[in-house]
Amino acid sequence: MVTDPIADYLTRIRNANSAGHRVVEIPASNLKKEVTKILFDQGYILSYKFEENDAQGSIKIALKYDKATKEPVIRKIQRVSKPGLRKYAGSDDLPRVLNGLGIAVVSTSNGVMTSKQAREQKVGGEVLCYVY
């Protein structure tokens, strides 16, 4: 049993990236689907597909690599808020990752979004992870 599904999601992406895999399959949940959409919109993954093959379903993510150097686009993907220590930030205190070059994924009352979008909408929430 996985006690932290988001950490498991991020670890599967991190491991597949370091192993050079093209596709990674992850058990689905609504929160994971929203994070996947954000990663796609921000250009960190090539594509994704939600499959409803059983009760839970799965997410297939095509990872993105640099064409010239074959390096993964996701340099680092890091969990911030953990089940043992939740990290919340108000709209004024939302983090800037690598001075704006990376993203912070935030779960707000208006849904899951990047810290930049949350700052524009003036909402705070739980900081899920950093991606750069």
Secondary structure, 3 states (H helix, E strand, C coil): CCCCHHHHHHHHHHHHHHHCCCEEEEECCHHHHHHHHHHHHCCCEEEEEEECCCCCCEEEEEECECCCCCCECCCCEEECCCCCCCCEECCCCCCCHHHHCCEEEEEECCEEEEHHHHHHHCCCEEEEEEEC
